Amino acid sequence: MSEACACSGPEAGGKRPAFFGRGGWLLLALPAWVLLYAIIQRLSELIAFRVLGLTPRTHLGEAVAFFFYDTPKVLLLLTLIVFIVTFLQTFVSPGRVRDALSRRNPGLGNAMASLFGIFTPFCSCSAVPLFIGFLKAGVPLGVTFSFLVAAPMVNEVALGMLLAMFGWRIALLYTGTGVAIAFLSGLVLGRMNMERHLEGWVQDALKAPALGEVQEERPTLSGRIGQAVQGVRDIVGKVWPYILVGILVGAFIHGFVPEAYMAGLLGRRSWYSVPLAVAIGVPLYSNAAGVMPIVEALLGKGAALGSTLAFMMAVIGLSLPEMVILRRVLRPRLIAAFVAVVAFGILLVGYLFNAIL
Amino acid sequence: MLIEVFGPGCAKCETLLRNAKAAVEQSGGDHAVVKISDYAAMAARGILSTPALAIDGQLKFQGKVASPTEILDLIKA
């Protein structure tokens, strides 16, 4: 849900341009991408130290070099990753996930919902219809919550960015712990019998009979590629301001914040570093891609991995706008339980990884 | 024909509504376009992701902003 309304579903309709029209364009785009990616480092140094005449190893010089290095890097990575992810998403749809999860037992259902949450396309505007649609089809409340937690928490774009920027170990840690939090919080919330804390109209809507069946069309290959191109346009077009802000913050941390200070604030030895990371992260509304430059700078400055993961998960998985949307269907007590359970899970992950890594 | 656009009112839903109106204009026919932002109505129609579009009561797609050309093709079909 962190991808505020920038998702697109697979149900394509209508004619698409011929595959080779787009294919030819893509064949040119890929080498251009590789070439650009290869020269960013030198280009950033050229701009910072030659064109702008800054001195290397000074605060300002390093911050500016970071900015000119990270901006094209994050944008290029994001474009490629969003293309791949949106293409893959045309093979899954919320409808199919709902059918797979309906009338599942807690346990297996929670596990499946947490895994499905990684790749299923849906945006914050769809959270309410999706929530009701799941319950209406007989998906248990706890299983629905596992899905609602996993979908933003284990963000597919964040996963791709982590993999590209920090390697498979951190990507796997992020995914594994996110899935575990979604699984457990759904299990806990399911046990609490929260059905009566749904808003009244939701309870009415659940009782109302369904009107007819929804037909889903199978998209063609060119349709899938078209969706992926559209996804890149939508998402990159929408999140670039967040990325720029993220990179500015990252550049500031990279250039100006002393390592000793960061290691003390978000280091593994400080007991308060994990709750602090969560407390800073929750009100910070950003996008998965926008957090990456900050994460990059934090890790570079010696912040502990557990605290950094907790910060990232709080930003992506527990944002205030998302709570505002969920408030349409959930009564305050259920919202509070939801936030508390997820925040507790994030804290646990933070402490766990600070302790073992 | 009756063309219904479903969505809570986010940017994507508004774009789809505009595209649907543009498609109706291009078709030259006398079709009604209505916007439905009531969540209960969406739930009743089995909509899981927005924006969605239905023609004469039949849901054509969901979770996608279709272009005017795509919607025009659906109207003509």
Interface residues (C-beta under 8 A of the other chain):
Chain A: A4 C5 A6 C7 S8 G9 P10 E11 A12 G13 G14 K15 S93 P94 G95 R98 P121 F122 C123 S124 C125 S126 V128 P129 L130 I132 G133 F134 K136 W201 D204 A205 A208 P209 A210 L211 G212 E213 V214 Q215 E217 Q227 Q230 D234 R328 V329
Chain B: G7 P8 C10 A11 K12 C13 Y39 A40 M42 A43 A44 R45 G46 I47 L48 S49 T50 P51 G57 Q58 L59 K60 F61 Q62 G63 K64 V65 A66 S67 T69 E70 I71 D73 L74
